[in-house]
Amino acid sequence: MFADALIDIHHIGSTSVPGLKAKPIIDTMPVVRNIEVIDDFNAQMTELGYECMGKFGEWYSNH
């Protein structure tokens, strides 16, 4: 889906820390070549069951 736009995907958040109590949600952070086009993938990611939080994540959108 990301083709050449994607550089890497990181597992982040509390579930990425062994032994740490965590919520039952896995946070990922795709690293892309051009952040300005990341929202172009939102519809496809949502169809796969992901919740897209934008380039600044949930915290930014709620403050």
Jmol script that loads the backbone (N, CA, C; Angstrom):
load data "model"
ATOM      1  N   MET A   1       0.814  -1.189   0.000  1.00  0.00           N
ATOM      2  CA  MET A   1       0.000   0.000   0.000  1.00  0.00           C
ATOM      3  C   MET A   1       0.863   1.260   0.000  1.00  0.00           C
ATOM      4  N   PHE A   2       1.886   1.319   0.840  1.00  0.00           N
ATOM      5  CA  PHE A   2       2.709   2.521   0.935  1.00  0.00           C
ATOM      6  C   PHE A   2       3.721   2.643  -0.204  1.00  0.00           C
ATOM      7  N   ALA A   3       4.029   1.514  -0.804  1.00  0.00           N
ATOM      8  CA  ALA A   3       5.000   1.473  -1.910  1.00  0.00           C
ATOM      9  C   ALA A   3       6.294   2.190  -1.525  1.00  0.00           C
ATOM     10  N   ASP A   4       6.726   3.123  -2.346  1.00  0.00           N
ATOM     11  CA  ASP A   4       7.995   3.818  -2.106  1.00  0.00           C
ATOM     12  C   ASP A   4       7.891   4.940  -1.067  1.00  0.00           C
ATOM     13  N   ALA A   5       6.679   5.234  -0.589  1.00  0.00           N
ATOM     14  CA  ALA A   5       6.504   6.310   0.394  1.00  0.00           C
ATOM     15  C   ALA A   5       7.025   5.917   1.774  1.00  0.00           C
ATOM     16  N   LEU A   6       7.053   4.622   2.073  1.00  0.00           N
ATOM     17  CA  LEU A   6       7.403   4.135   3.402  1.00  0.00           C
ATOM     18  C   LEU A   6       8.894   3.842   3.533  1.00  0.00           C
ATOM     19  N   ILE A   7       9.483   4.321   4.620  1.00  0.00           N
ATOM     20  CA  ILE A   7      10.883   4.024   4.934  1.00  0.00           C
ATOM     21  C   ILE A   7      10.952   2.901   5.964  1.00  0.00           C
ATOM     22  N   ASP A   8      10.104   2.980   7.018  1.00  0.00           N
ATOM     23  CA  ASP A   8      10.133   1.998   8.104  1.00  0.00           C
ATOM     24  C   ASP A   8       8.825   2.104   8.890  1.00  0.00           C
ATOM     25  N   ILE A   9       8.545   1.111   9.725  1.00  0.00           N
ATOM     26  CA  ILE A   9       7.425   1.162  10.663  1.00  0.00           C
ATOM     27  C   ILE A   9       7.971   0.792  12.031  1.00  0.00           C
ATOM     28  N   HIS A  10       7.685   1.640  13.030  1.00  0.00           N
ATOM     29  CA  HIS A  10       8.154   1.394  14.391  1.00  0.00           C
ATOM     30  C   HIS A  10       6.989   1.019  15.290  1.00  0.00           C
ATOM     31  N   HIS A  11       7.214   0.064  16.180  1.00  0.00           N
ATOM     32  CA  HIS A  11       6.260  -0.290  17.230  1.00  0.00           C
ATOM     33  C   HIS A  11       6.582   0.615  18.406  1.00  0.00           C
ATOM     34  N   ILE A  12       5.625   1.472  18.784  1.00  0.00           N
ATOM     35  CA  ILE A  12       5.873   2.453  19.838  1.00  0.00           C
ATOM     36  C   ILE A  12       4.818   2.305  20.934  1.00  0.00           C
ATOM     37  N   GLY A  13       4.933   3.084  21.975  1.00  0.00           N
ATOM     38  CA  GLY A  13       3.932   3.087  23.035  1.00  0.00           C
ATOM     39  C   GLY A  13       4.180   2.020  24.078  1.00  0.00           C
ATOM     40  N   SER A  14       3.230   1.907  25.004  1.00  0.00           N
ATOM     41  CA  SER A  14       3.409   1.027  26.158  1.00  0.00           C
ATOM     42  C   SER A  14       3.543  -0.445  25.784  1.00  0.00           C
ATOM     43  N   THR A  15       2.906  -0.885  24.712  1.00  0.00           N
ATOM     44  CA  THR A  15       3.014  -2.299  24.336  1.00  0.00           C
ATOM     45  C   THR A  15       4.388  -2.662  23.787  1.00  0.00           C
ATOM     46  N   SER A  16       5.207  -1.664  23.490  1.00  0.00           N
ATOM     47  CA  SER A  16       6.545  -1.951  22.973  1.00  0.00           C
ATOM     48  C   SER A  16       7.577  -2.155  24.078  1.00  0.00           C
ATOM     49  N   VAL A  17       7.165  -1.976  25.343  1.00  0.00           N
ATOM     50  CA  VAL A  17       8.082  -2.101  26.475  1.00  0.00           C
ATOM     51  C   VAL A  17       7.799  -3.400  27.218  1.00  0.00           C
ATOM     52  N   PRO A  18       8.698  -4.390  27.127  1.00  0.00           N
ATOM     53  CA  PRO A  18       8.476  -5.669  27.801  1.00  0.00           C
ATOM     54  C   PRO A  18       8.242  -5.493  29.310  1.00  0.00           C
ATOM     55  N   GLY A  19       7.202  -6.143  29.821  1.00  0.00           N
ATOM     56  CA  GLY A  19       6.929  -6.133  31.248  1.00  0.00           C
ATOM     57  C   GLY A  19       6.130  -4.936  31.742  1.00  0.00           C
ATOM     58  N   LEU A  20       5.911  -3.940  30.904  1.00  0.00           N
ATOM     59  CA  LEU A  20       5.162  -2.754  31.299  1.00  0.00           C
ATOM     60  C   LEU A  20       3.672  -3.000  31.086  1.00  0.00           C
ATOM     61  N   LYS A  21       2.849  -2.654  32.073  1.00  0.00           N
ATOM     62  CA  LYS A  21       1.409  -2.772  31.889  1.00  0.00           C
ATOM     63  C   LYS A  21       1.002  -1.849  30.751  1.00  0.00           C
ATOM     64  N   ALA A  22       0.118  -2.349  29.887  1.00  0.00           N
ATOM     65  CA  ALA A  22      -0.220  -1.583  28.690  1.00  0.00           C
ATOM     66  C   ALA A  22      -1.692  -1.746  28.342  1.00  0.00           C
ATOM     67  N   LYS A  23      -2.199  -0.772  27.643  1.00  0.00           N
ATOM     68  CA  LYS A  23      -3.553  -0.864  27.124  1.00  0.00           C
ATOM     69  C   LYS A  23      -3.565  -1.880  25.978  1.00  0.00           C
ATOM     70  N   PRO A  24      -4.717  -2.444  25.629  1.00  0.00           N
ATOM     71  CA  PRO A  24      -4.760  -3.468  24.571  1.00  0.00           C
ATOM     72  C   PRO A  24      -4.791  -2.861  23.160  1.00  0.00           C
ATOM     73  N   ILE A  25      -3.929  -1.886  22.935  1.00  0.00           N
ATOM     74  CA  ILE A  25      -3.832  -1.225  21.627  1.00  0.00           C
ATOM     75  C   ILE A  25      -2.359  -1.178  21.243  1.00  0.00           C
ATOM     76  N   ILE A  26      -2.062  -1.573  20.024  1.00  0.00           N
ATOM     77  CA  ILE A  26      -0.680  -1.519  19.549  1.00  0.00           C
ATOM     78  C   ILE A  26      -0.504  -0.238  18.739  1.00  0.00           C
ATOM     79  N   ASP A  27       0.432   0.586  19.170  1.00  0.00           N
ATOM     80  CA  ASP A  27       0.722   1.837  18.471  1.00  0.00           C
ATOM     81  C   ASP A  27       1.876   1.617  17.496  1.00  0.00           C
ATOM     82  N   THR A  28       1.689   2.086  16.278  1.00  0.00           N
ATOM     83  CA  THR A  28       2.752   2.010  15.277  1.00  0.00           C
ATOM     84  C   THR A  28       3.009   3.408  14.735  1.00  0.00           C
ATOM     85  N   MET A  29       4.217   3.624  14.275  1.00  0.00           N
ATOM     86  CA  MET A  29       4.568   4.901  13.678  1.00  0.00           C
ATOM     87  C   MET A  29       5.257   4.627  12.341  1.00  0.00           C
ATOM     88  N   PRO A  30       4.547   4.856  11.236  1.00  0.00           N
ATOM     89  CA  PRO A  30       5.213   4.708   9.937  1.00  0.00           C
ATOM     90  C   PRO A  30       6.130   5.901   9.690  1.00  0.00           C
ATOM     91  N   VAL A  31       7.308   5.629   9.201  1.00  0.00           N
ATOM     92  CA  VAL A  31       8.252   6.681   8.827  1.00  0.00           C
ATOM     93  C   VAL A  31       8.188   6.781   7.308  1.00  0.00           C
ATOM     94  N   VAL A  32       7.845   7.957   6.823  1.00  0.00           N
ATOM     95  CA  VAL A  32       7.632   8.136   5.387  1.00  0.00           C
ATOM     96  C   VAL A  32       8.592   9.171   4.809  1.00  0.00           C
ATOM     97  N   ARG A  33       8.753   9.104   3.520  1.00  0.00           N
ATOM     98  CA  ARG A  33       9.665  10.035   2.840  1.00  0.00           C
ATOM     99  C   ARG A  33       9.118  11.466   2.828  1.00  0.00           C
ATOM    100  N   ASN A  34       7.791  11.606   2.745  1.00  0.00           N
ATOM    101  CA  ASN A  34       7.179  12.933   2.673  1.00  0.00           C
ATOM    102  C   ASN A  34       5.951  12.961   3.577  1.00  0.00           C
ATOM    103  N   ILE A  35       6.041  13.612   4.729  1.00  0.00           N
ATOM    104  CA  ILE A  35       4.945  13.655   5.700  1.00  0.00           C
ATOM    105  C   ILE A  35       3.697  14.309   5.119  1.00  0.00           C
ATOM    106  N   GLU A  36       3.860  15.149   4.127  1.00  0.00           N
ATOM    107  CA  GLU A  36       2.714  15.858   3.548  1.00  0.00           C
ATOM    108  C   GLU A  36       1.742  14.923   2.826  1.00  0.00           C
ATOM    109  N   VAL A  37       2.162  13.715   2.478  1.00  0.00           N
ATOM    110  CA  VAL A  37       1.268  12.788   1.756  1.00  0.00           C
ATOM    111  C   VAL A  37       0.740  11.660   2.636  1.00  0.00           C
ATOM    112  N   ILE A  38       1.090  11.638   3.921  1.00  0.00           N
ATOM    113  CA  ILE A  38       0.694  10.521   4.777  1.00  0.00           C
ATOM    114  C   ILE A  38      -0.821  10.389   4.887  1.00  0.00           C
ATOM    115  N   ASP A  39      -1.541  11.495   4.919  1.00  0.00           N
ATOM    116  CA  ASP A  39      -3.001  11.431   5.025  1.00  0.00           C
ATOM    117  C   ASP A  39      -3.651  10.810   3.796  1.00  0.00           C
ATOM    118  N   ASP A  40      -2.929  10.726   2.685  1.00  0.00           N
ATOM    119  CA  ASP A  40      -3.458  10.082   1.485  1.00  0.00           C
ATOM    120  C   ASP A  40      -3.729   8.590   1.710  1.00  0.00           C
ATOM    121  N   PHE A  41      -3.129   8.013   2.746  1.00  0.00           N
ATOM    122  CA  PHE A  41      -3.288   6.587   3.028  1.00  0.00           C
ATOM    123  C   PHE A  41      -4.367   6.300   4.075  1.00  0.00           C
ATOM    124  N   ASN A  42      -4.973   7.337   4.646  1.00  0.00           N
ATOM    125  CA  ASN A  42      -5.931   7.142   5.735  1.00  0.00           C
ATOM    126  C   ASN A  42      -7.103   6.224   5.370  1.00  0.00           C
ATOM    127  N   ALA A  43      -7.702   6.401   4.218  1.00  0.00           N
ATOM    128  CA  ALA A  43      -8.864   5.585   3.835  1.00  0.00           C
ATOM    129  C   ALA A  43      -8.484   4.111   3.753  1.00  0.00           C
ATOM    130  N   GLN A  44      -7.354   3.809   3.142  1.00  0.00           N
ATOM    131  CA  GLN A  44      -6.907   2.422   3.034  1.00  0.00           C
ATOM    132  C   GLN A  44      -6.588   1.827   4.402  1.00  0.00           C
ATOM    133  N   MET A  45      -5.947   2.594   5.257  1.00  0.00           N
ATOM    134  CA  MET A  45      -5.616   2.107   6.599  1.00  0.00           C
ATOM    135  C   MET A  45      -6.888   1.880   7.422  1.00  0.00           C
ATOM    136  N   THR A  46      -7.854   2.760   7.314  1.00  0.00           N
ATOM    137  CA  THR A  46      -9.122   2.610   8.030  1.00  0.00           C
ATOM    138  C   THR A  46      -9.853   1.350   7.564  1.00  0.00           C
ATOM    139  N   GLU A  47      -9.834   1.071   6.268  1.00  0.00           N
ATOM    140  CA  GLU A  47     -10.455  -0.148   5.735  1.00  0.00           C
ATOM    141  C   GLU A  47      -9.818  -1.403   6.327  1.00  0.00           C
ATOM    142  N   LEU A  48      -8.549  -1.323   6.688  1.00  0.00           N
ATOM    143  CA  LEU A  48      -7.847  -2.457   7.288  1.00  0.00           C
ATOM    144  C   LEU A  48      -8.059  -2.546   8.799  1.00  0.00           C
ATOM    145  N   GLY A  49      -8.789  -1.568   9.360  1.00  0.00           N
ATOM    146  CA  GLY A  49      -9.089  -1.596  10.782  1.00  0.00           C
ATOM    147  C   GLY A  49      -8.220  -0.721  11.651  1.00  0.00           C
ATOM    148  N   TYR A  50      -7.349   0.075  11.043  1.00  0.00           N
ATOM    149  CA  TYR A  50      -6.490   0.980  11.810  1.00  0.00           C
ATOM    150  C   TYR A  50      -7.199   2.298  12.076  1.00  0.00           C
ATOM    151  N   GLU A  51      -6.840   2.953  13.166  1.00  0.00           N
ATOM    152  CA  GLU A  51      -7.344   4.286  13.467  1.00  0.00           C
ATOM    153  C   GLU A  51      -6.203   5.260  13.213  1.00  0.00           C
ATOM    154  N   CYS A  52      -6.367   6.103  12.232  1.00  0.00           N
ATOM    155  CA  CYS A  52      -5.311   7.048  11.859  1.00  0.00           C
ATOM    156  C   CYS A  52      -5.387   8.286  12.744  1.00  0.00           C
ATOM    157  N   MET A  53      -4.236   8.665  13.292  1.00  0.00           N
ATOM    158  CA  MET A  53      -4.195   9.771  14.238  1.00  0.00           C
ATOM    159  C   MET A  53      -3.473  10.999  13.684  1.00  0.00           C
ATOM    160  N   GLY A  54      -3.041  10.966  12.439  1.00  0.00           N
ATOM    161  CA  GLY A  54      -2.374  12.121  11.848  1.00  0.00           C
ATOM    162  C   GLY A  54      -0.916  12.219  12.239  1.00  0.00           C
ATOM    163  N   LYS A  55      -0.242  13.206  11.686  1.00  0.00           N
ATOM    164  CA  LYS A  55       1.191  13.300  11.898  1.00  0.00           C
ATOM    165  C   LYS A  55       1.583  13.700  13.309  1.00  0.00           C
ATOM    166  N   PHE A  56       0.651  14.274  14.110  1.00  0.00           N
ATOM    167  CA  PHE A  56       0.957  14.641  15.473  1.00  0.00           C
ATOM    168  C   PHE A  56       0.262  13.735  16.490  1.00  0.00           C
ATOM    169  N   GLY A  57      -0.511  12.781  16.048  1.00  0.00           N
ATOM    170  CA  GLY A  57      -1.155  11.828  16.953  1.00  0.00           C
ATOM    171  C   GLY A  57      -2.341  12.383  17.712  1.00  0.00           C
ATOM    172  N   GLU A  58      -2.887  11.541  18.561  1.00  0.00           N
ATOM    173  CA  GLU A  58      -4.106  11.873  19.293  1.00  0.00           C
ATOM    174  C   GLU A  58      -3.927  13.067  20.223  1.00  0.00           C
ATOM    175  N   TRP A  59      -2.814  13.147  20.921  1.00  0.00           N
ATOM    176  CA  TRP A  59      -2.614  14.234  21.877  1.00  0.00           C
ATOM    177  C   TRP A  59      -2.815  15.581  21.206  1.00  0.00           C
ATOM    178  N   TYR A  60      -2.192  15.769  20.076  1.00  0.00           N
ATOM    179  CA  TYR A  60      -2.272  17.057  19.382  1.00  0.00           C
ATOM    180  C   TYR A  60      -3.692  17.371  18.953  1.00  0.00           C
ATOM    181  N   SER A  61      -4.411  16.381  18.451  1.00  0.00           N
ATOM    182  CA  SER A  61      -5.767  16.635  17.950  1.00  0.00           C
ATOM    183  C   SER A  61      -6.752  16.909  19.086  1.00  0.00           C
ATOM    184  N   ASN A  62      -6.426  16.546  20.318  1.00  0.00           N
ATOM    185  CA  ASN A  62      -7.314  16.768  21.463  1.00  0.00           C
ATOM    186  C   ASN A  62      -6.934  17.997  22.282  1.00  0.00           C
ATOM    187  N   HIS A  63      -5.937  18.750  21.877  1.00  0.00           N
ATOM    188  CA  HIS A  63      -5.514  19.924  22.664  1.00  0.00           C
ATOM    189  C   HIS A  63      -5.522  21.183  21.821  1.00  0.00           C
TER     190      HIS A  63
END
end "model"
wireframe off; spacefill off
backbone 0.3
color backbone group
